[in-house]
Amino acid sequence: MRSALVLLSMCGFAMSSNAGGLAAGERSWELALENEPVDLLEADFRQIKLAVDSGSVVGAAVLGGIEGQAMGRRQGAQEAAWSTVVRVEDADWLRLEFGDVDLSSATGDVRESYLRVTSLFDGHEQYLDLEALRVWGNTTAYFNGNAVRVEIMASAGSVSADRVQISGVQASAPVASASICFSVDDRVLSSDPRDARLMPIGCSAWLFSDHGNTFLTAGHCSPSGGNVVQFNVPLSSSGGGYQNPPPQDQYVIDGASVQTQAGGPTLGNDYGFFGAFDNTGTGLSPLAAQGDSHTLASSQIANDGRPIRITGYGTVSSPVSFTWNGVQKTHAGPFRGYNGNVVQYTTDTTGGNSGSVILDDNNNQAIGIHTNAGCGSGGGWNHGCNLFNSGLQNALANPTGIAAPRTIEGDVASAPDFVSPDGGDAVQLVISNFHGRTIVGTPTLFVDNGAGFVGLPTSMVDASTFEGLLPATDCGVDLLYYFQISDTDGNTTEYPEGGASGALRTTAFDDLVVHFDDDFQTDTGWLVFNNGVTDGGWLRLDPNQGTSNGGAQHDADGSGRCFVTGRGVVEDLDGGPAQLMSPFVDTTMMEDPTVSFWAWVNTADSERMIVEFTPNFIDWFPVDEIDDTDGWEMKRYLVSDFVGLSGFFAVRLTLTDEGANSLVEGGVDGFSISTIICNGGECVADFTGDGSLDFFDIAAFLTAFGGQDPSADLTGDGSFDFFDIAAFLSAFGAGCP
């Protein structure tokens, strides 16, 4: 038995500053304006290069017998396959940077691998799979203390290799403080849930609006992708070293959302607008987790000396306790007025307060962003950027990235596979997150039954569920439908996404005879031919979280397993053709059967999923070439449109990666062969044809059934059995229209 834990201790990285300058690898954030001092001394930090490589590791083997039971090890259970400790002796906090990371995807037998990072100081943990690493920009959250443990968590019995490279570490450095109005620091500890610390610079930032993910700060704080905003920040160490909240209170900035103006020599022109991703551990947006955000003032306030509150994460100096350093503190002082784009106030601030909200304490509304020091022992006033700076207002009006308006989230529920030609079947839209928006009226249901989309009203089932009724449609005809929502902000949202182009499909018919049905939970005889495939051929499994290359993240019918390509080392199909062939089906006794299945196709180039039918396993006839799908899409084909119903019948699906390093992902689920039954509005139980149902109809049916008259084959499957009797009794009980 090999050990499931490999421990590599990384010590000896203690760094010290020289009196004449920075130590090697250190980085100092210092900014200054020509006319006025910026609140400086946001947290310096060190950038230390590492070259830690786990190499290729796999999960422990599955043990059987008494030994396996004693260890509690089971197929799929995740254990530490590799571990290392990164330590910087004189640091108060650490943040790791990763190079290449390869983590195994989930299969039907094992779970997806992930990284577990743990602070050895307070035990806070962060879990990073490939998607979380993408969001965090291949870094971790900020961890308290001078050491963290990194582990590769892999499933026992996994045959795929995992690997992680740690390329660097950010570590804290000592900080100091400056800038108080008059001689006494009047700030007190506070816990406003709207205000955050911006790391690694150590500035302040604040959450605003009901968007859930948008922040403002000072432009000279240079927020950028990969920086982190922190809430619920704990007290610092006795020496003033910053301490960090757990990873669930930290949010990564989206670089695509950042819009800044860094001020330069011009006061009042210093702002930063950005958005932060939802937390990868909790799935919550900053607003959802914090429960409150700042409200932006709609106009400038009167110059009447009202109290202006500054809340932020400024530094401290003696006699203030160093445990308050970089921790949220607040103070209110009198408003001194506007000077163009400059807001002036006599409120205590220090380095680290840059980016704090300038709050009108009378009405609890934000009027600007704190940026510059100006107070001293003789008084004076501090400065900030006016909220109504034209550049800032333009940025707010044109958000980008995660800061852009988030549309209402929802999904179509109770979507029927087939509906009655008589109409009246209900389809529902369930809204899971309004993102603070208010919808206008109720959603509109758009339906196309062959003559183009027509809007129909919906009714409210509850506060987040709306229902529409599908209209009458000729039997055998497909209906396309989608929902459209309008909100009071002028936005229009469609479900499914894309509206008409992504509409859901159902078919109107009276009954359905299923000849063959496969949800792929068991092996029913499908054949796989991965000819020339070098990676990522067809596999039957539970796709779980999918792949990083756009493969299916779940099966289509909810049963669990399906057939997919692209679960190889590089997580997409390479080479080919990769062919998947259905079991043999006898169509001799079937009446106009239809093949249906869910398809998933995601390609970067010209590749298609080729659908073919065969009546003899020799000749293959082309049916369709499926281009990129919008997730899982239902496909239906009438068999007789392509081949004769001679008895032998099978379906073949083919995918090929025809280009160098191109993306090819495919999937199939919920395969069936069935016959649509259309009664044409007739009363099928009225065997006498007199328009009423009575004893004589029962007698006529039994006579036809005993003589195997085709009129008694109510299921249309060519057999005379219990199912025909059940169909007659059901129709008889329902009565004639």
C-alpha positions in Angstrom: 0.0 0.0 0.0 1.4 3.4 -0.9 1.0 6.4 1.3 -1.9 8.7 0.4 0.0 11.7 1.7 3.3 13.1 0.4 4.5 16.0 2.6 6.9 18.6 1.2 7.8 21.3 3.7 8.8 24.7 2.2 10.7 26.6 4.8 13.4 29.2 4.7 11.5 31.9 2.9 11.7 34.5 5.7 12.4 37.9 4.2 13.6 41.1 5.8 13.8 44.7 4.7 17.1 46.5 4.5 17.4 50.0 6.0 18.4 51.3 2.6 15.5 49.8 0.5 13.3 46.9 -0.2 14.4 43.3 0.1 14.6 41.2 -3.1 11.2 40.3 -4.4 9.4 43.0 -2.4 7.0 45.4 -4.1 6.0 48.8 -2.7 2.8 50.6 -3.6 3.4 54.3 -3.3 1.4 57.0 -5.2 1.5 60.7 -4.9 -0.2 63.8 -6.3 1.6 66.9 -7.2 -0.7 69.3 -5.3 -2.2 67.3 -2.5 -1.0 64.1 -0.7 -2.9 60.9 -1.3 -3.8 58.9 1.8 -0.7 56.7 1.4 0.7 53.7 3.2 -1.8 51.1 2.0 -0.4 47.7 2.8 3.0 46.9 1.2 3.4 43.3 0.3 6.1 41.0 -1.0 6.1 38.9 -4.1 8.2 35.8 -3.7 8.8 33.4 -6.6 8.4 29.6 -5.9 9.0 26.6 -8.1 7.0 23.9 -6.3 5.7 21.0 -8.5 3.7 18.0 -7.3 4.5 16.0 -10.4 1.8 13.6 -11.6 0.0 12.0 -8.8 -3.1 9.7 -8.7 -5.6 8.9 -6.0 -4.9 5.9 -3.7 -5.9 2.4 -4.8 -9.2 1.0 -3.5 -8.5 -1.5 -0.8 -10.7 -4.5 -0.1 -11.2 -6.7 2.9 -10.6 -5.9 6.5 -7.8 -3.5 5.7 -10.0 -1.4 3.4 -12.9 -1.4 5.9 -10.5 -0.3 8.7 -9.3 2.7 6.7 -12.9 3.6 5.6 -11.7 3.9 2.1 -14.3 3.4 -0.7 -14.4 3.8 -4.4 -14.8 7.5 -5.2 -13.9 8.8 -1.7 -11.5 11.8 -1.9 -8.2 11.8 0.0 -5.0 13.8 0.0 -2.9 12.4 -2.8 -0.2 15.0 -2.3 0.5 17.8 0.2 3.0 20.6 0.8 3.3 23.4 3.3 4.3 26.9 2.1 5.8 29.1 4.9 7.1 32.7 5.1 8.3 33.1 8.6 7.7 36.8 9.3 4.4 37.1 7.4 1.0 37.9 8.9 -0.8 36.7 5.8 -0.1 34.7 2.6 -1.7 34.3 -0.8 -0.5 31.6 -3.2 -0.1 31.8 -7.0 -0.3 28.7 -9.2 1.3 27.8 -12.5 -0.1 24.8 -14.4 -2.8 22.9 -12.7 -4.3 19.6 -14.0 -7.2 18.1 -12.1 -9.1 15.0 -13.1 -12.8 15.3 -14.1 -15.5 13.2 -12.6 -16.5 9.9 -14.1 -19.2 7.4 -13.2 -16.9 5.9 -10.5 -14.8 8.8 -9.2 -15.3 12.4 -8.2 -13.6 15.5 -9.6 -10.2 16.3 -8.1 -9.7 19.6 -6.4 -7.2 21.6 -4.3 -7.7 22.1 -0.6 -5.8 25.1 0.9 -5.7 25.4 4.7 -4.2 28.1 6.9 -2.1 26.5 9.7 -2.8 29.6 11.8 -6.6 29.5 12.1 -7.7 26.4 10.0 -9.6 28.4 7.4 -10.0 26.4 4.2 -10.6 27.0 0.5 -11.6 24.4 -2.1 -10.5 25.1 -5.6 -11.6 23.0 -8.6 -10.8 24.1 -12.2 -13.7 26.5 -12.4 -12.9 28.1 -9.1 -9.2 28.5 -10.2 -10.4 30.2 -13.3 -12.5 32.7 -11.3 -9.6 33.3 -8.9 -7.1 33.7 -11.7 -5.0 30.8 -10.5 -4.5 32.3 -7.0 -6.0 31.6 -3.6 -7.8 33.8 -1.1 -5.8 35.6 1.5 -4.9 33.4 4.5 -3.9 34.4 8.0 -0.6 33.4 9.5 2.7 32.5 7.9 2.0 29.1 6.6 -0.6 27.3 4.4 -1.0 23.6 3.5 -1.9 22.8 -0.2 -3.4 19.3 -0.9 -4.5 17.6 -4.1 -7.7 15.8 -3.1 -8.3 12.9 -5.5 -10.8 10.0 -5.5 -9.6 6.6 -4.3 -9.4 4.4 -7.4 -8.9 7.3 -9.8 -6.7 6.3 -12.8 -6.2 9.9 -14.1 -3.2 11.9 -12.9 -3.4 15.3 -11.1 -0.7 17.9 -10.9 -0.2 21.4 -9.4 2.6 23.9 -9.7 2.9 26.7 -7.1 4.7 29.6 -8.8 4.7 32.2 -6.2 3.4 33.6 -2.9 2.3 37.1 -1.9 3.2 37.8 1.8 2.5 40.8 4.0 5.0 43.5 5.0 4.9 46.0 7.8 2.6 49.1 7.5 2.4 52.5 9.1 -0.1 55.3 9.2 -0.7 59.1 8.7 -3.3 62.0 8.3 -5.7 62.9 11.2 -7.7 66.2 11.5 -6.3 68.0 14.5 -4.2 65.9 16.9 -6.6 63.1 18.1 -7.6 60.1 16.0 -11.4 60.0 16.7 -12.2 56.9 14.7 -13.9 54.0 16.4 -14.2 50.4 15.4 -17.2 49.7 13.1 -18.9 46.8 11.3 -20.8 48.3 8.4 -21.6 45.3 6.1 -21.4 47.5 3.0 -17.7 48.4 3.3 -14.8 46.2 2.3 -11.0 46.1 2.3 -9.3 46.0 -1.1 -6.2 43.7 -1.2 -3.3 43.5 -1.7 -3.0 47.3 -1.7 -5.0 47.7 1.5 -7.3 50.4 0.3 -11.0 50.6 1.1 -13.9 49.8 -1.3 -17.7 49.8 -0.9 -20.6 47.9 -2.3 -23.4 49.9 -3.9 -26.8 49.4 -5.6 -28.9 46.3 -5.8 -26.8 44.7 -8.5 -25.1 42.5 -6.0 -21.5 42.7 -7.3 -20.5 46.3 -7.9 -18.0 48.5 -6.0 -16.5 51.9 -6.0 -13.0 52.8 -4.7 -10.2 55.4 -5.5 -8.6 55.2 -8.9 -5.1 55.4 -7.4 -5.8 52.2 -5.6 -5.5 50.6 -9.0 -8.1 47.8 -8.6 -7.4 45.1 -11.2 -8.4 41.5 -12.0 -7.3 39.1 -9.4 -7.4 41.7 -6.6 -9.7 40.7 -3.7 -12.3 42.5 -1.7 -12.7 41.3 1.9 -15.6 41.7 4.3 -15.9 40.9 8.0 -12.2 41.6 8.5 -10.9 40.6 12.0 -8.6 42.6 14.2 -4.9 42.7 13.2 -2.1 41.1 15.2 -0.6 42.9 18.2 2.1 44.3 15.9 -0.4 45.6 13.4 -0.1 42.7 10.9 -3.3 42.3 8.8 -5.4 39.3 9.5 -7.9 38.0 6.9 -11.4 36.7 7.1 -12.2 33.2 5.9 -12.3 32.6 2.1 -16.2 32.7 2.1 -15.9 36.5 2.9 -13.5 37.2 0.1 -14.4 38.0 -3.6 -12.2 38.2 -6.7 -12.3 41.3 -8.9 -13.3 40.7 -12.5 -10.6 42.5 -14.6 -13.1 43.0 -17.4 -15.2 45.1 -15.2 -12.6 47.7 -14.0 -12.9 51.3 -15.1 -10.6 53.8 -13.4 -9.2 57.4 -13.4 -6.2 57.7 -11.2 -6.3 61.4 -10.6 -2.7 62.6 -11.2 -2.3 66.3 -10.4 -6.1 67.0 -10.6 -8.1 66.6 -7.4 -11.6 65.2 -7.7 -10.8 63.1 -10.7 -9.8 59.9 -8.9 -12.3 57.0 -9.0 -12.4 53.3 -9.6 -15.5 51.3 -10.6 -15.4 47.5 -10.7 -17.3 44.3 -10.1 -16.4 41.2 -8.1 -17.4 37.6 -8.9 -19.7 35.6 -6.7 -17.9 33.7 -4.0 -16.8 30.3 -5.4 -17.3 28.6 -2.1 -20.8 29.8 -1.1 -22.1 30.7 -4.6 -23.3 34.0 -3.1 -22.8 37.5 -4.5 -21.3 40.1 -2.1 -24.8 41.7 -1.6 -26.5 38.4 -1.0 -23.9 37.5 1.6 -23.7 41.0 3.3 -27.4 41.9 3.0 -26.9 45.6 2.4 -25.3 48.1 0.0 -24.8 51.8 -0.2 -27.3 54.1 -2.0 -25.9 56.7 -4.4 -27.2 60.2 -3.9 -29.4 61.6 -6.7 -28.0 65.2 -6.3 -25.4 67.2 -4.6 -26.1 68.1 -0.9 -26.3 71.6 0.6 -23.2 73.2 2.1 -24.6 73.4 5.6 -21.9 71.7 7.8 -23.9 68.5 8.1 -21.9 65.4 9.3 -19.9 63.5 6.7 -19.0 59.9 7.7 -15.9 58.1 6.4 -15.8 54.3 7.1 -12.8 52.3 5.9 -9.7 50.4 6.6 -7.2 53.0 7.5 -3.9 52.4 9.2 -3.1 53.5 12.8 -0.2 54.8 14.9 0.4 55.0 18.6 -1.4 55.5 21.0 -4.1 53.7 19.0 -4.0 49.9 19.4 -2.1 48.3 16.5 -4.8 45.6 16.4 -7.0 48.3 14.7 -4.5 48.6 11.9 -6.2 48.0 8.5 -9.5 47.2 10.3 -12.8 48.9 9.6 -13.2 52.1 11.6 -15.5 55.1 11.2 -15.7 58.8 12.1 -18.1 61.7 11.2 -17.0 65.3 10.8 -18.5 68.5 9.3 -19.0 69.0 5.6 -16.8 71.8 4.2 -18.4 72.0 0.7 -17.7 71.3 -2.9 -15.0 72.8 -5.1 -15.8 71.6 -8.6 -15.3 67.8 -8.6 -13.7 68.0 -5.1 -15.6 67.1 -1.9 -14.2 68.6 1.3 -14.8 67.5 4.9 -13.1 67.6 8.3 -13.3 63.8 9.0 -10.4 61.7 10.3 -8.8 59.4 7.7 -5.4 57.7 7.3 -3.6 55.6 4.7 -5.9 52.7 3.8 -9.0 54.9 3.8 -8.4 55.7 0.2 -11.5 54.5 -1.7 -13.8 54.9 1.4 -17.4 56.0 0.8 -18.1 59.7 1.5 -21.4 59.4 3.3 -24.0 62.1 4.0 -24.7 60.9 7.6 -28.1 62.7 7.6 -29.7 60.7 4.9 -27.3 57.7 4.6 -26.5 58.4 1.0 -23.1 58.2 -0.8 -21.9 61.6 -2.2 -18.4 60.6 -3.3 -15.2 58.6 -2.9 -12.5 59.5 -0.3 -9.1 60.0 -2.1 -6.8 62.6 -0.5 -5.4 63.7 2.8 -5.4 67.4 3.8 -6.0 67.4 7.6 -3.2 67.8 10.1 -2.6 68.8 13.7 -3.7 72.4 12.9 -7.0 71.2 11.3 -7.7 71.5 7.6 -9.8 69.2 5.6 -9.6 66.0 3.6 -10.7 65.5 0.0 -12.6 63.2 -2.2 -14.0 62.7 -5.7 -17.5 64.0 -6.3 -20.0 61.3 -7.2 -21.1 63.6 -10.0 -17.7 63.7 -11.7 -18.7 63.3 -15.4 -16.2 60.5 -16.0 -17.4 58.6 -13.0 -21.0 59.0 -14.1 -20.1 57.8 -17.6 -18.5 54.7 -16.1 -21.5 54.0 -13.9 -23.8 54.4 -17.0 -21.7 51.9 -19.0 -20.7 49.0 -16.8 -18.7 46.1 -18.2 -17.9 42.5 -17.2 -19.6 41.2 -14.0 -20.6 44.8 -13.2 -23.0 44.9 -16.2 -26.7 44.5 -15.4 -27.4 40.9 -14.4 -30.5 39.6 -16.0 -33.3 37.9 -14.1 -32.4 34.3 -13.6 -35.0 31.5 -14.2 -35.8 28.3 -16.0 -38.7 26.7 -17.8 -40.3 24.1 -15.6 -42.9 21.4 -16.2 -41.9 21.3 -19.9 -43.9 18.4 -21.4 -42.4 15.9 -23.9 -45.8 15.9 -25.7 -49.1 17.7 -25.4 -52.7 17.2 -26.4 -53.8 18.4 -29.8 -56.8 19.9 -28.0 -54.6 22.4 -26.2 -54.7 23.5 -22.6 -51.4 21.9 -21.5 -49.6 24.1 -19.0 -45.9 25.2 -19.1 -44.3 27.2 -16.3 -41.5 29.7 -15.9 -39.8 29.7 -12.4 -37.7 32.7 -11.6 -34.9 31.8 -9.2 -33.3 35.3 -8.8 -34.8 38.7 -9.7 -31.5 40.4 -9.0 -33.4 43.3 -7.5 -35.5 43.9 -10.6 -39.2 44.4 -10.9 -41.0 42.8 -13.8 -43.7 44.5 -15.8 -47.0 42.6 -15.6 -46.5 38.9 -16.1 -44.2 37.2 -18.6 -45.4 36.5 -22.2 -45.5 33.0 -23.6 -44.6 32.9 -27.3 -45.8 29.9 -29.2 -45.3 28.8 -32.8 -47.4 25.8 -34.1 -46.4 26.3 -37.7 -47.7 29.7 -38.5 -45.1 31.8 -36.6 -44.7 32.9 -33.0 -47.7 34.4 -31.3 -47.7 36.0 -27.8 -50.0 34.6 -25.2 -50.6 35.8 -21.6 -49.5 34.0 -18.5 -50.9 33.9 -15.0 -49.1 34.1 -11.7 -49.0 30.8 -9.7 -46.9 32.4 -6.9 -44.4 35.3 -6.5 -41.8 33.6 -8.7 -43.8 31.1 -10.8 -45.8 31.9 -13.9 -47.9 29.6 -16.1 -49.1 29.7 -19.7 -51.4 27.4 -21.6 -50.4 25.9 -25.0 -53.0 26.3 -27.8 -54.8 23.6 -29.8 -52.6 22.2 -32.6 -53.0 19.6 -35.4 -51.9 16.2 -34.2 -48.3 15.3 -35.1 -47.3 19.0 -35.4 -44.4 20.3 -33.3 -44.9 23.4 -31.1 -42.0 25.8 -30.3 -42.3 28.0 -27.3 -40.4 30.4 -25.0 -41.1 33.0 -22.3 -40.2 36.7 -22.4 -39.9 39.0 -19.4 -39.8 42.8 -19.3 -38.7 44.7 -16.2 -39.1 48.3 -15.1 -35.5 49.1 -16.0 -36.3 48.5 -19.7 -34.5 45.1 -19.9 -36.0 42.2 -21.8 -35.0 38.6 -20.8 -36.0 35.5 -22.7 -36.2 31.9 -21.5 -34.7 29.8 -22.9 -31.9 32.2 -23.8 -32.1 33.3 -27.3 -35.9 33.3 -27.4 -37.1 32.1 -30.8 -33.7 30.7 -31.8 -33.5 28.6 -28.6 -37.2 27.8 -28.2 -38.3 24.6 -26.5 -40.0 22.0 -28.6 -42.9 19.6 -27.9 -45.2 17.6 -30.2 -49.0 17.4 -30.2 -50.5 13.9 -30.4 -53.2 11.8 -28.7 -51.0 8.9 -27.6 -47.5 7.5 -27.9 -46.4 3.9 -28.3 -42.8 3.5 -27.2 -41.0 0.6 -28.9 -37.5 1.2 -27.5 -36.4 3.5 -24.7 -32.9 4.0 -23.2 -31.8 6.4 -20.5 -28.3 4.9 -20.5 -28.3 3.8 -16.9 -27.6 0.3 -17.9 -25.7 -1.3 -20.9 -28.4 -2.1 -23.5 -25.9 -3.0 -26.2 -24.6 0.3 -27.8 -21.4 -0.2 -29.7 -18.5 2.2 -29.5 -15.9 2.5 -32.3 -13.2 5.0 -31.4 -11.2 4.5 -34.6 -8.2 6.8 -34.7 -9.2 8.5 -31.5 -6.2 9.6 -29.5 -8.2 11.1 -26.6 -11.7 11.8 -25.4 -13.7 9.1 -27.2 -17.3 8.0 -26.4 -18.0 7.0 -22.8 -21.1 6.2 -20.8 -21.0 8.0 -17.5 -22.4 10.7 -15.2 -20.9 13.9 -16.6 -21.2 15.7 -13.2 -19.4 19.0 -13.6 -18.5 18.6 -17.2 -15.2 19.8 -18.6 -13.4 23.0 -18.9 -13.9 22.9 -22.7 -17.7 23.2 -22.8 -18.8 19.6 -22.4 -22.1 18.5 -20.9 -22.2 19.4 -17.2 -25.1 17.0 -16.5 -27.2 14.5 -18.3 -30.3 15.6 -20.2 -33.1 13.5 -18.7 -32.1 13.6 -15.1 -31.5 9.9 -14.8 -27.7 10.3 -14.2 -25.7 8.7 -17.0 -25.4 9.5 -20.7 -22.9 9.0 -23.5 -20.4 11.8 -23.9 -17.1 12.4 -25.6 -14.1 14.5 -24.3 -13.4 13.0 -20.9 -9.7 12.4 -21.7 -6.5 13.9 -20.5 -7.0 17.2 -22.4 -10.8 17.0 -22.0 -12.0 17.1 -25.6 -12.2 14.7 -28.5 -9.0 14.3 -30.5 -8.8 12.3 -33.8 -11.5 10.0 -34.9 -14.0 9.2 -36.2 -15.6 8.4 -32.8 -18.7 6.4 -33.6 -21.6 5.4 -31.4 -24.1 2.8 -32.7 -27.5 1.8 -31.3 -28.6 -1.8 -30.7 -30.5 -3.6 -33.4 -34.2 -2.8 -33.4 -36.9 -4.6 -35.5 -39.2 -2.1 -37.2 -41.3 -4.6 -39.1 -44.4 -4.2 -36.9 -44.0 -0.5 -36.2 -46.3 2.1 -37.7 -44.4 5.2 -38.7 -41.8 5.2 -35.9 -39.9 8.3 -34.9 -36.3 8.3 -33.5 -35.8 10.9 -30.8 -32.9 11.8 -28.5 -31.2 14.6 -26.7 -28.0 15.9 -28.4 -25.1 18.0 -27.1 -22.6 19.4 -29.6 -20.0 22.0 -28.9 -17.3 22.6 -31.5 -14.9 25.4 -32.3 -14.5 24.8 -36.0 -16.5 23.1 -38.7 -17.1 19.7 -37.1 -20.6 18.3 -36.8 -22.3 15.4 -35.2 -23.3 13.1 -38.1 -26.6 11.2 -37.7 -27.1 8.1 -39.9 -29.7 5.3 -40.2 -29.2 1.8 -41.6 -31.8 -0.8 -42.6 -29.2 -3.6 -42.9 -26.0 -2.7 -41.0 -24.3 -2.4 -44.4 -25.7 0.7 -46.0 -25.8 3.9 -44.0 -28.0 6.8 -45.0 -27.4 10.4 -43.9 -30.1 11.9 -41.7 -28.6 15.1 -40.1 -25.5 17.1 -39.4 -25.9 18.7 -35.9 -24.1 22.0 -35.5 -23.4 23.6 -32.1 -26.4 23.1 -29.7 -27.5 25.5 -27.0 -26.9 22.9 -24.2 -29.0 19.8 -24.6 -31.4 19.9 -27.6 -34.1 17.4 -28.5 -33.8 15.9 -32.0 -36.6 13.9 -33.8 -36.6 12.1 -37.1 -39.3 10.1 -38.8 -37.6 6.8 -39.8 -39.6 6.3 -43.0 -38.2 9.6 -44.3 -34.8 8.0 -44.6 -35.0 4.2 -44.7 -37.6 1.5 -45.3 -39.2 -0.4 -42.4 -37.7 -3.8 -43.4 -36.9 -5.1 -39.9 -33.3 -4.3 -39.5 -32.7 -0.8 -38.1 -30.0 1.0 -36.2 -28.7 4.6 -35.6 -25.1 5.7 -35.8 -23.7 9.0 -34.3 -20.2 10.2 -35.5 -17.9 12.9 -34.3 -14.5 13.7 -35.6 -11.8 16.2 -34.6 -10.7 17.3 -38.1 -8.5 20.2 -37.1 -5.3 20.6 -35.1 -6.1 21.3 -31.5 -9.7 22.2 -32.2 -12.5 21.8 -29.7 -15.0 18.9 -30.2 -17.5 17.9 -27.5 -20.6 15.7 -27.9 -23.3 13.9 -26.0 -26.4 11.9 -26.4 -29.1 11.0 -23.9 -32.8 9.9 -23.6 -32.8 7.8 -26.8 -36.2 6.4 -27.9 -38.1 4.9 -30.9 -41.8 5.5 -30.7 -45.0 5.9 -32.8 -47.2 8.9 -32.5 -50.9 8.1 -32.4 -53.5 10.5 -33.8 -57.1 9.6 -33.3 -58.3 12.5 -35.4 -60.9 13.6 -32.9 -62.9 10.3 -33.3 -64.3 8.5 -30.3 -62.2 5.4 -30.4 -64.4 3.4 -27.9 -67.5 4.0 -30.1 -67.2 0.7 -32.0 -70.9 0.8 -33.1 -70.4 4.3 -34.5 -73.7 5.6 -33.0 -72.1 8.4 -31.0 -72.8 6.9 -27.6 -71.0 4.5 -25.4 -72.9 1.5 -24.1 -72.9 -2.4 -23.8 -73.0 -2.8 -27.6 -69.7 -1.0 -28.0 -68.1 -3.4 -25.4 -69.5 -6.4 -27.3 -68.3 -5.0 -30.7 -64.8 -4.4 -29.3 -64.5 -7.9 -27.8 -65.6 -9.4 -31.1 -63.0 -7.4 -33.1 -60.4 -8.2 -30.5 -61.1 -12.0 -30.6 -60.9 -11.9 -34.4 -57.8 -9.8 -34.4 -59.5 -7.1 -36.4 -57.0 -4.2 -36.8 -59.7 -1.8 -35.4 -59.1 -3.5 -32.0 -55.3 -2.8 -32.1 -55.8 0.4 -30.2 -52.1 0.7 -29.3 -51.1 0.4 -33.0 -48.2 -2.0 -32.2 -49.5 -4.9 -34.3 -50.3 -7.1 -31.2 -53.6 -7.9 -29.6 -53.0 -8.0 -25.9 -53.9 -6.5 -22.5 -52.7 -3.1 -23.5 -55.4 -2.8 -26.2 -58.0 -3.8 -23.6 -56.6 -1.2 -21.2 -56.7 1.4 -23.9 -60.3 0.6 -24.8 -61.4 0.8 -21.1 -59.6 4.1 -20.7 -61.3 5.6 -23.8 -64.7 4.1 -22.8 -64.3 5.6 -19.3 -63.4 9.0 -20.7 -66.5 9.1 -22.9 -67.1 10.6 -26.3 -66.4 14.3 -27.0 
